[in-house]
Amino acid sequence: MGSECTWASFLPTGLGCCSRSTRNSKMVSSPVVTKMQAIMQKEMVREFLAEFMSTYVMMVFGLGSVAHMVLGEKFGSYLSVNLGFGFGVTMGVHMAGNISGAHMNAALTFTNCVLGRMSWKKFPVYILGQFLGSFLASATIYCLFYSIIQFSGGHLTVTGPTATAGIFATYLPEHMTLWRGFLDEVIVTGILQLCLFAITDKENNPALQGTQALVIGILIVVIGLSLGMNTGYAMNPSRDLPPRFFTFIAGWGIQVFRARDWWWVPVVAPLLGAYLGAIVYLVFIGFSIPRRPQILENSMKYEDRRTPVLPKTMANPPTTPTPVSVSPANRPSVRTVPPLSDSIHLEHF
């Protein structure tokens, strides 16, 4: 009689505690969600996720088209492989172009860092996102096309008539030598970087606004159709190395690294090729284009990019200026500096 009666006392045993815990979880979840949103909105995190998702999409379309060609004789062809990778790149650019630039290629990221277009501290973030996206795409294709095991008679092979490791990574064909393959990857990746600079150079003749993704995808298709026979045009460490690791783990074994000692070429050659392609464009095309001065509307951006004006020895610069009275007669003739709010002309490439 004297005990207090509540709604919880009419609920089954434990349900009242559950309702209280639900209310508490709602109270706790709000700051947790806010914290997660704050983390997700950080620049590095956004760029990592953008590279991860764009590389994943590109590789799912690309590897899926190779699986159709290898496993289904009537469902795929070399043309379909080129279209799969080309339009996979297009979708990746649409997905991450305005966030990270949608590199999806460690060689392109490396070249941007070397040329000073991107900070080196972002290099491992981009590479990690690309490698994880490529690795997960390989696992996705393996699960979707589980007939790989039946196709090879229960034995996952790297070479031979029933080889299936080529679905995931590139392997050197018999008519190519190792160093000819290395040179081929250098030249093909150089052409890729050369054309990418031409497509995106606003001072030259770039692709129309909104069509860059499609034009880049067409570029991949053209490279595959014209130069892909020799080595499979990897052009991308992020496209070749993570899937190779996956096949090593999934049952193909150490042979994926030993087959003609090819595994390191799609990692090293594209880095060199992309850098050389960028240098060729800058020397023969970029430096010969008259650059128009750009007017910066937002002076704060210029303010952030400038080198510090104060000497490094001045730890605590004065925050308030000391008033000084100068008569017009004794005022020195000093040229006035335009305020930061005025338009600032910069020559840049």
LINUR-V904062 format. One record per pair of residues at least 4 apart in sequence whose C-alpha atoms are under 7 Angstrom apart, sorted by sequence separation. I is the first residue (numbers start at 1). J is the second residue. D is the distance in Angstrom with one decimal. If there is no record, write none. Layout:
i;j;d
I;J;D
I;J;D
This chain:
i;j;d
5;9;6.6
7;11;6.9
11;15;6.0
14;18;6.2
15;19;6.2
16;20;6.4
17;21;6.1
18;22;6.1
19;23;6.4
20;24;6.2
21;25;6.0
22;26;6.3
23;27;6.4
24;28;6.2
25;29;5.7
26;30;6.5
28;32;6.5
29;33;5.9
30;34;6.2
31;35;6.0
32;36;6.2
33;37;6.1
34;38;6.2
35;39;6.3
36;40;6.1
37;41;6.1
38;42;6.7
41;45;7.0
42;46;6.1
43;47;6.2
44;48;6.1
45;49;6.2
46;50;6.0
47;51;6.1
48;52;6.1
49;53;6.0
50;54;6.0
51;55;5.9
52;56;6.1
53;57;6.2
54;58;6.2
55;59;6.0
56;60;6.1
57;61;6.4
58;62;6.1
59;63;5.6
60;64;5.7
61;65;6.2
62;66;6.6
63;67;6.2
64;68;6.4
65;69;6.5
66;70;6.2
67;71;5.7
68;72;5.2
69;73;6.2
72;76;6.5
76;80;5.9
77;81;6.5
78;82;6.5
79;83;6.3
80;84;5.9
81;85;6.3
82;86;5.9
83;87;5.9
84;88;5.8
85;89;6.2
86;90;6.5
87;91;6.2
88;92;6.2
89;93;6.2
90;94;6.4
91;95;6.1
92;96;6.2
93;97;4.8
96;100;5.9
97;101;4.3
105;109;6.5
106;110;6.0
107;111;6.2
108;112;6.2
109;113;6.3
110;114;6.2
111;115;6.1
112;116;6.2
113;117;5.8
122;126;6.2
123;127;6.2
124;128;5.9
125;129;6.3
126;130;6.2
127;131;6.0
128;132;6.0
129;133;6.1
130;134;6.1
131;135;6.0
132;136;6.1
133;137;6.1
134;138;6.3
135;139;6.5
136;140;6.2
137;141;6.3
138;142;6.2
139;143;6.3
140;144;6.2
141;145;5.9
142;146;5.8
147;151;6.0
148;152;6.5
149;153;6.4
150;154;5.5
152;156;6.1
159;163;4.9
165;169;6.6
166;170;5.7
172;176;6.6
176;180;6.4
177;181;6.1
178;182;6.3
179;183;6.2
180;184;6.1
181;185;6.2
182;186;6.3
183;187;6.2
184;188;6.1
185;189;5.9
186;190;6.0
187;191;6.2
188;192;6.3
189;193;6.3
190;194;6.0
191;195;6.1
192;196;6.2
193;197;6.3
194;198;6.5
195;199;6.1
196;200;6.2
197;201;5.7
201;205;6.9
202;206;5.5
207;211;6.2
208;212;6.7
211;215;6.2
212;216;6.1
213;217;6.2
214;218;6.2
215;219;6.2
216;220;6.5
217;221;6.5
218;222;6.2
219;223;6.2
220;224;6.2
221;225;6.2
222;226;6.1
223;227;5.4
224;228;4.4
228;232;4.8
236;240;6.6
237;241;5.7
238;242;6.4
240;244;6.3
241;245;6.3
242;246;6.3
243;247;6.3
244;248;6.3
245;249;6.3
246;250;5.9
247;251;6.3
248;252;5.3
249;253;6.9
252;256;6.7
254;258;6.6
255;259;5.7
257;261;6.5
264;268;6.2
265;269;5.5
266;270;6.3
268;272;6.7
269;273;6.0
270;274;5.8
271;275;6.4
272;276;6.2
273;277;6.0
274;278;6.2
275;279;6.3
276;280;6.1
277;281;6.3
278;282;6.2
279;283;6.0
280;284;5.9
281;285;5.2
282;286;4.2
283;287;5.6
284;288;6.7
285;289;6.6
299;303;6.1
300;304;6.2
301;305;6.5
302;306;6.3
310;314;6.9
326;330;6.6
327;331;6.0
338;342;6.6
11;16;6.1
40;45;5.9
41;46;6.2
96;101;6.2
97;102;4.8
103;108;6.2
112;117;5.0
113;118;4.8
149;154;4.9
157;162;6.9
158;163;5.0
166;171;6.5
176;181;6.3
201;206;5.5
207;212;5.5
223;228;6.5
228;233;4.9
234;239;6.7
247;252;5.4
248;253;4.6
281;286;6.0
282;287;5.8
326;331;5.9
40;46;6.2
69;75;6.5
96;102;4.9
103;109;6.4
112;118;5.6
113;119;5.9
149;155;6.6
157;163;4.8
158;164;6.3
200;206;5.2
234;240;6.5
248;254;6.0
257;263;5.5
68;75;5.7
69;76;4.0
113;120;5.6
149;156;6.5
157;164;6.1
158;165;5.0
199;206;4.6
200;207;6.7
8;16;4.7
68;76;4.8
69;77;5.1
156;164;6.7
157;165;6.5
198;206;6.3
199;207;5.4
248;256;6.4
93;102;5.2
224;233;6.6
92;102;6.5
152;162;5.1
65;76;6.8
151;162;7.0
152;163;6.9
244;256;6.6
109;123;6.8
65;80;6.3
66;81;5.6
65;81;5.0
148;164;6.9
62;81;6.5
65;84;5.6
106;127;6.0
62;84;4.8
61;84;5.3
62;85;4.2
61;85;6.2
62;88;6.3
104;130;5.9
240;266;6.6
58;85;6.5
61;88;5.4
237;266;5.7
58;88;4.1
138;168;6.6
236;266;6.6
237;267;4.5
57;88;6.4
58;89;5.2
235;266;6.6
236;267;7.0
234;266;6.1
58;92;5.8
236;270;6.0
57;92;6.2
235;270;5.2
55;92;6.6
54;92;4.2
54;93;7.0
54;95;6.0
299;340;5.9
54;96;6.1
299;341;6.1
51;96;6.8
188;233;6.9
50;96;5.1
189;235;5.0
297;343;6.5
188;235;6.9
296;343;6.1
54;102;6.6
185;233;6.6
295;343;5.9
296;344;5.8
50;99;6.5
51;100;6.7
55;104;5.0
295;344;5.7
296;345;6.9
50;100;6.2
54;104;6.6
181;231;6.2
185;235;6.2
295;345;5.1
51;102;6.0
294;345;5.6
295;346;6.8
47;99;6.0
51;103;7.0
293;345;5.7
294;346;5.5
46;99;7.0
47;100;4.8
51;104;6.0
293;346;5.5
294;347;6.5
176;230;6.8
293;347;5.1
291;347;6.8
172;231;5.7
171;231;6.9
170;231;7.0
170;232;6.0
170;234;6.7
170;240;6.6
169;240;5.1
169;243;6.0
51;126;6.2
55;130;5.6
59;134;6.0
168;243;5.4
169;244;5.6
168;244;6.7
48;125;5.7
52;129;4.2
56;133;4.3
60;137;5.2
64;141;6.3
48;126;5.7
51;129;5.2
52;130;5.1
55;133;5.3
56;134;5.4
59;137;5.8
63;141;6.9
51;130;5.5
55;134;6.0
49;129;6.5
52;132;6.4
53;133;6.2
56;136;6.9
71;151;6.9
48;129;5.1
52;133;4.6
56;137;5.3
60;141;6.7
189;270;5.5
193;274;5.3
165;247;6.8
182;265;5.9
186;269;5.1
190;273;4.4
194;277;4.9
178;262;6.9
185;269;5.7
186;270;5.6
189;273;5.1
190;274;4.7
193;277;5.4
194;278;5.8
185;270;6.1
189;274;5.4
193;278;6.0
186;272;6.3
187;273;6.0
190;276;6.0
191;277;6.1
182;269;5.9
186;273;4.0
190;277;4.0
194;281;5.8
203;291;6.9
172;262;6.5
171;262;6.7
158;252;6.9
156;251;6.6
157;252;6.1
156;252;5.3
158;255;6.8
158;256;6.4
67;167;5.6
66;167;5.5
63;167;6.3
134;238;6.6
63;168;6.2
134;239;6.4
138;243;5.6
131;238;5.5
135;242;5.0
130;238;5.9
134;242;6.0
135;243;5.5
138;246;6.8
134;243;6.6
131;242;5.7
135;246;6.4
94;213;6.4
93;213;5.5
90;213;4.8
90;214;5.5
90;216;6.6
90;217;4.9
89;217;5.6
107;236;6.1
87;217;5.3
106;236;6.3
107;237;6.8
86;217;4.3
105;236;5.3
106;237;5.8
86;218;6.1
105;237;6.8
106;238;5.7
105;238;5.6
86;220;4.9
86;221;5.1
83;221;5.9
82;221;5.0
82;224;5.7
82;225;6.9
110;271;6.9
107;270;5.7
111;274;6.4
107;271;4.6
111;275;5.3
108;274;6.4
107;274;6.0
